[in-house]
Amino acid sequence: MNKIPPPVVLALFFAIALGVPFGLYALLTRGRRRMMREIRQGAEARGWLYGLRRWQGDPTAFRIQGRTNSGLSWTMASRGTKGYDKGWTVMLGLSVPMLGGVVDLAVLPRDAGHGPAVLRGAIPEGAKARLMAFSGTIGSAVELFQNAQELPSGLSAFDTRYEVLVLPKRFAQPLVDAVLAQRLLTWPADSIAAHSVLAWRDPLGFHVQARLPGPANWGSVTYLASLAEEWCARVPAPEEPQGPPTMFDRAVSWVLRLQQRHL
């Protein structure tokens, strides 16, 4: 019986050493790759611009640019949170820059954290003025939480979990009614249902963010886009911030726009 030549043995060894891990990787990531392919194909079918955010080092991070039925441009982006948050690991957010203005609304989970609680506390007028001089965005956020009116949706299951805050006299119709509240709580069976949803306005746009327990699929993408579409029809025209943007606000805006340009 002839011996196998050493070069052939070496080639077989490297084939096994490299083929097994690559084969396992392809097998384990098959579902993820199929999901990302469905998102790309679905976005392209709707005329949306799709791209992967490879610079984040997350193979499921993506960015989509599209338009509402009324012609408002929006950007949707997905990114992981490194698993530090209980119940959700991915943030899927949609921003509509044309609706940016003074911070006059927020939809928040009631367990949103210490930030809103701090902003609701008593803040001296002098401190408010200094905040406004440092950042008009932070100053208007303080104004919202100091003077906001809570508008219940009328659906107890939603109102127990969320608070809808708006500046008085800015809203002629409910920002969240019982029908929209039910939609926010009940996601379709073909989507990765959101753990929680947030919405707010700031000078950079109107934003809707879904916190997901795993990577977004095409069902999650289309459902968030439909929720944002309905919200855009309810949000009043933006009120321009008073005075020019501060150096801090310009720096933050520059950093965020730089991130958005990297696919």
Residue pairs with C-beta under 8 A, 6 or more apart in sequence:
29 59
32 59
32 60
32 215
35 60
35 215
35 217
35 218
36 52
36 59
36 60
36 62
38 217
38 218
39 50
39 62
39 64
39 216
39 217
39 218
39 221
40 50
42 218
42 221
42 222
43 49
43 50
43 64
43 66
43 221
44 50
46 66
47 66
48 64
48 65
48 66
49 64
49 65
49 66
50 62
50 63
50 64
51 62
51 63
51 64
51 263
52 59
52 61
52 62
52 63
52 263
53 61
53 62
53 63
53 77
53 78
53 79
53 262
53 263
54 61
54 263
55 262
55 263
56 79
56 80
58 79
58 80
60 78
60 80
60 90
60 215
60 216
61 77
61 78
61 79
61 80
62 77
62 78
63 75
63 76
63 77
63 78
63 260
63 263
64 75
64 76
64 77
64 221
65 73
65 74
65 75
65 76
66 73
66 74
66 76
66 225
67 73
67 74
68 74
68 96
68 228
68 229
68 232
69 229
70 232
70 233
72 96
72 98
72 99
72 232
73 96
73 97
73 98
74 94
74 95
74 96
74 97
74 225
74 228
75 94
75 95
75 97
75 260
76 92
76 93
76 94
76 95
76 221
76 224
76 225
77 92
77 93
77 260
78 90
78 91
78 92
78 93
78 215
78 216
79 90
79 91
80 89
80 90
80 91
80 215
81 88
81 89
81 90
81 91
82 89
83 89
85 211
87 195
87 196
87 211
87 213
88 194
88 195
88 196
88 211
88 212
88 213
89 212
89 213
89 214
90 192
90 211
90 212
90 213
90 214
90 215
90 216
91 209
91 210
91 211
91 212
92 194
92 209
92 210
92 211
92 212
92 216
92 220
92 221
92 224
93 207
93 208
93 209
93 210
94 207
94 208
94 209
94 224
94 225
94 228
95 204
95 205
95 206
95 207
95 208
96 205
96 206
96 207
96 228
96 232
97 204
97 205
98 205
99 201
99 205
99 206
99 232
99 235
99 238
100 201
100 202
100 203
100 204
100 205
100 206
100 238
101 201
101 203
101 238
101 239
101 240
101 241
102 140
102 201
102 203
102 238
102 239
102 240
102 241
103 137
103 140
103 141
103 143
103 144
103 200
103 201
103 202
103 203
104 140
104 144
104 166
104 167
104 170
104 201
104 239
105 144
105 164
105 165
105 166
105 167
105 170
105 171
105 175
105 199
105 200
105 201
105 235
106 116
106 144
106 145
106 148
106 164
106 165
106 198
106 199
106 200
106 201
107 162
107 163
107 164
107 165
107 175
107 176
107 197
107 198
107 199
107 200
108 116
108 162
108 163
108 165
108 198
108 200
109 161
109 162
109 196
109 198
110 160
110 161
110 162
110 163
112 198
116 145
119 141
119 142
119 144
119 145
119 146
120 145
120 146
123 131
123 142
123 146
128 139
128 142
128 143
131 138
131 139
131 142
132 138
132 139
132 140
133 139
133 246
134 246
134 248
135 246
135 248
135 249
135 252
136 203
136 241
136 242
136 243
136 245
136 246
136 249
137 202
137 203
137 241
137 249
137 252
140 202
140 241
141 202
143 167
144 165
144 167
145 165
147 167
147 168
148 165
148 166
148 167
149 165
149 166
149 167
149 168
150 163
150 164
150 165
151 164
151 165
151 166
151 171
151 174
151 175
151 176
152 159
152 164
153 159
153 162
153 164
153 174
153 176
153 177
153 178
153 180
153 181
154 177
154 178
154 181
155 178
155 181
155 182
155 185
157 181
157 185
158 176
158 178
158 181
158 182
158 184
158 185
159 181
161 185
161 196
162 176
162 181
162 184
162 197
164 175
164 176
166 175
170 236
170 239
171 236
172 236
173 234
174 234
175 231
175 234
175 235
176 184
180 227
180 230
180 231
180 234
183 227
183 230
184 194
184 197
184 227
187 193
187 194
187 219
187 220
187 223
188 219
188 223
190 217
190 219
191 217
191 219
191 220
191 222
191 223
192 212
192 213
192 214
192 215
192 216
192 217
192 219
192 220
193 212
193 213
194 210
194 211
194 212
194 220
195 211
195 212
195 213
196 210
196 211
197 208
197 209
197 210
197 211
197 227
198 207
198 208
198 209
198 211
199 206
199 207
199 208
199 209
199 231
200 206
200 207
201 207
201 235
201 238
203 241
203 245
203 249
203 253
204 253
204 256
206 231
206 232
206 235
206 238
208 224
208 227
208 228
208 231
210 216
210 220
210 224
212 220
245 253
